[in-house]
């Protein structure tokens, strides 16, 4: 597979989105339509990844806050498929990496959603690992090797940044587009030499691999990645009180991660089907902000005053454009208009 990506047109993405959305949310009507229980439906996209999102799901915090809604949680493998689902109008709220978000708001027809929360900052929970037996000790040693990552993800962005820092072009390696489970299978078969991916697949690769860098290290070097949460423009226009309730539930989950670590570990273990020891280890690799930090100038910001996340998204877009991953970086105005900050910081209390 060529290392430089040919990007599908938005029309092709939309066509794919309709199929993806149909599979992911079969028979799901719009959020304003009556569900089988006679209430309204809220469709939440999430990742099987240790975060406060899993606490909101496991503890049914949204169901308690919105008794008139039927909440559907839909699992996704990567941000690219989340973007497609939003194009297909199959989601109301979803987790989404900062890199696919920058892609989503670029171009003349941006995806109709806005970032409204920060779930976590990528740390040691996303990393680049090479097969140990190959003896590769640094990123530069990947030249000519086959490297897998989910395209259009935060891991893909961080991989490109790592290659660039090591003096390599994307064309100096053979990039393969694989989802996490497919990466693990390819690793076990010996089809790939290295991979940039997130937990829990990452921990499986570490057992027989050598970690070359991580998103924590890349972020410290000026290219941080984050797991954001985006809300459809339609939901914001139709019922912003639902967004308020969801954001408060996410804020409560962030507090629980710090105030009730044992309970949080048990919830994540149950959601991921792993041991509490593994859940504790995986949670320890993430960087979770407090609600106060989320609504600060250092991150998301407040109503009328976007935080440094705006600059991070702008930088991400410029980097992706420079790498020919998108035609052009989103403008500052486009990024500003893709922030939903109404009610912050008071809306997190």
Residue pairs with C-beta under 8 A, 6 or more apart in sequence:
1 174
1 175
1 176
1 177
3 170
3 171
3 172
3 173
3 174
3 175
4 170
4 171
4 324
5 151
5 175
5 177
5 324
5 325
7 325
7 326
7 327
8 16
10 87
10 107
10 109
13 83
13 84
13 87
14 84
14 87
14 88
16 84
17 83
17 84
17 85
17 86
17 87
17 88
17 90
18 88
20 81
20 84
20 85
20 88
20 90
21 84
21 85
21 88
21 89
21 90
21 91
22 88
22 90
24 74
24 76
24 81
24 85
24 90
25 43
25 72
25 74
25 85
25 90
25 91
28 41
28 43
28 72
28 90
29 35
29 41
30 41
30 89
30 234
31 40
31 41
31 42
31 43
31 69
31 92
31 234
31 235
31 238
31 239
32 40
32 238
32 239
33 40
33 41
34 40
35 41
35 70
36 70
37 70
39 68
39 69
39 70
40 68
40 69
40 70
41 69
41 70
41 71
41 72
42 62
42 66
42 69
42 70
42 71
42 72
42 92
42 93
42 242
42 246
43 72
43 74
43 90
43 91
43 92
43 93
44 57
44 62
44 71
44 72
44 73
44 74
44 91
44 92
44 93
44 94
44 246
45 74
45 75
45 76
45 82
45 85
45 91
45 93
45 94
45 95
45 96
46 53
46 54
46 57
46 73
46 74
46 75
46 76
46 94
46 95
47 53
47 75
47 76
47 77
47 95
47 227
48 75
48 200
48 271
48 272
49 95
49 125
49 198
49 199
49 227
50 125
50 199
50 268
50 272
50 279
50 282
50 283
50 286
51 95
51 119
51 120
51 227
51 286
51 288
52 119
52 120
52 250
52 253
52 254
52 256
52 257
52 288
53 95
53 119
53 229
53 250
53 253
54 267
54 268
54 271
54 272
55 61
55 253
55 256
55 257
55 264
55 267
55 268
56 62
56 249
56 250
56 252
56 253
57 73
57 271
58 267
58 268
58 270
58 271
59 253
59 256
59 267
60 71
61 249
61 252
61 253
62 69
62 71
62 245
62 246
62 249
63 69
63 71
65 245
65 246
65 248
65 249
66 242
66 245
69 242
74 85
74 90
74 91
76 82
76 85
76 94
76 95
77 150
77 179
77 180
77 181
78 100
78 150
78 152
78 153
78 179
78 180
79 96
79 97
79 99
79 100
79 101
79 152
79 153
79 154
80 100
80 150
80 151
80 152
80 153
82 91
82 94
82 95
82 96
82 100
83 96
83 100
83 103
83 104
83 111
83 152
85 91
85 94
86 94
86 104
86 111
86 112
86 113
86 230
86 232
87 111
89 232
89 234
91 232
92 231
92 232
92 234
92 235
92 242
93 229
93 230
93 231
93 232
93 235
93 243
93 246
94 229
94 230
95 119
95 227
95 228
95 229
96 104
96 115
96 227
96 228
96 229
96 230
97 153
97 154
97 157
97 225
97 226
97 227
97 228
98 154
98 157
98 224
98 225
98 226
98 227
98 228
98 309
98 312
98 313
98 316
99 152
99 153
99 154
99 156
99 157
99 225
99 316
99 320
100 152
100 153
100 154
101 115
101 228
101 230
101 313
101 338
102 313
102 316
102 317
102 320
102 326
102 329
102 330
103 152
103 320
103 325
103 326
104 110
104 111
104 113
104 230
105 111
105 313
105 317
105 330
105 334
105 335
105 338
106 317
106 320
106 321
106 326
106 327
106 328
106 329
106 330
106 334
107 326
107 327
107 328
107 330
110 330
110 334
110 338
112 232
112 233
112 234
113 230
113 231
113 232
113 233
113 338
114 230
114 231
114 233
114 236
114 337
114 338
114 339
114 340
115 228
115 229
115 230
115 300
115 309
115 338
115 339
115 340
116 229
116 230
116 231
116 243
116 247
116 340
116 341
117 228
117 229
117 247
117 250
117 294
117 300
118 226
118 227
118 228
118 229
118 289
118 294
118 299
118 300
118 309
119 226
119 227
119 228
119 229
119 250
120 226
120 227
120 286
120 287
120 288
120 289
121 219
121 224
121 225
121 226
121 227
121 286
121 287
121 288
121 289
122 154
122 158
122 198
122 215
122 216
122 219
122 224
122 225
122 226
122 227
122 286
122 287
123 214
123 215
123 216
123 219
123 285
123 286
123 287
124 214
124 215
124 216
124 285
125 198
125 199
125 202
125 215
125 282
125 285
125 286
126 154
126 155
126 158
126 196
126 197
126 198
126 199
126 202
126 214
126 215
126 225
127 196
127 197
127 202
127 206
127 211
127 212
127 213
127 214
127 215
128 139
128 158
128 159
128 162
128 194
128 195
128 196
128 211
128 212
128 213
128 214
129 194
129 195
129 196
129 197
129 202
129 205
129 206
129 209
129 210
129 211
129 212
130 136
130 141
130 142
130 145
130 193
130 194
130 209
130 210
130 212
131 187
131 190
131 192
131 193
131 194
131 208
131 209
131 210
132 208
132 209
132 210
133 208
134 145
134 193
136 142
136 145
136 193
136 194
136 210
136 212
137 210
137 212
138 166
138 212
139 162
139 163
139 165
139 166
139 168
139 212
139 213
140 166
140 167
140 168
141 212
142 163
142 166
142 168
142 172
142 173
142 193
142 194
142 212
143 168
143 172
143 173
144 172
144 173
144 174
145 173
145 174
145 193
145 194
146 173
146 174
146 176
146 191
146 192
146 193
146 194
147 159
147 173
147 174
147 175
147 176
147 192
147 193
147 194
147 195
147 196
148 175
148 176
148 177
148 178
148 182
148 183
148 186
148 187
148 192
148 194
148 195
148 196
148 197
149 155
149 156
149 159
149 175
149 176
149 177
149 178
149 183
149 195
149 196
149 197
150 156
150 177
150 178
150 179
150 180
150 183
150 197
151 175
151 177
152 325
154 198
154 215
154 225
154 226
154 227
155 196
155 197
155 198
155 215
156 196
157 223
157 225
157 316
157 319
157 320
158 196
158 215
158 218
158 223
158 225
159 175
159 196
160 170
160 319
160 323
160 325
161 218
161 221
161 223
161 319
162 196
162 212
162 213
162 218
163 169
163 170
163 172
163 173
164 323
165 218
165 221
170 323
176 186
176 192
178 186
178 192
178 195
180 197
180 198
180 201
181 201
183 192
183 195
183 197
183 201
183 205
184 201
184 204
184 205
186 192
186 195
187 195
187 204
187 205
187 208
187 209
194 209
194 212
195 205
197 205
199 282
199 285
200 272
200 274
200 278
200 282
203 278
203 281
203 282
215 224
215 225
216 287
218 224
218 225
219 225
222 315
223 315
223 316
223 319
224 312
225 316
226 309
226 312
228 309
229 250
231 243
231 246
231 340
235 242
235 243
236 243
236 340
240 342
243 340
244 343
244 347
247 343
247 347
247 348
248 347
248 348
248 349
251 291
251 294
251 348
251 349
254 288
254 289
254 290
254 291
254 294
255 290
255 291
256 263
256 264
257 264
257 283
257 288
258 288
258 290
261 280
261 283
264 283
265 276
265 279
265 280
265 283
266 276
266 279
268 279
268 282
268 283
269 275
269 276
269 278
269 279
272 279
272 282
274 282
289 299
291 345
291 348
291 349
292 345
292 348
293 299
294 300
294 348
295 301
295 302
295 344
295 345
295 348
296 302
296 307
296 345
297 305
297 307
297 308
298 307
298 308
299 307
299 308
299 309
300 306
300 307
300 309
300 339
300 341
300 344
301 307
301 308
301 309
301 310
301 339
301 341
301 344
302 341
302 344
302 345
303 341
303 342
303 343
303 344
304 341
305 341
306 335
306 336
306 339
306 341
309 339
310 332
310 335
310 336
310 339
313 330
313 335
313 338
314 329
314 330
314 332
314 335
317 326
317 329
317 330
317 335
318 329
320 326
320 329
321 327
321 328
321 329
330 338
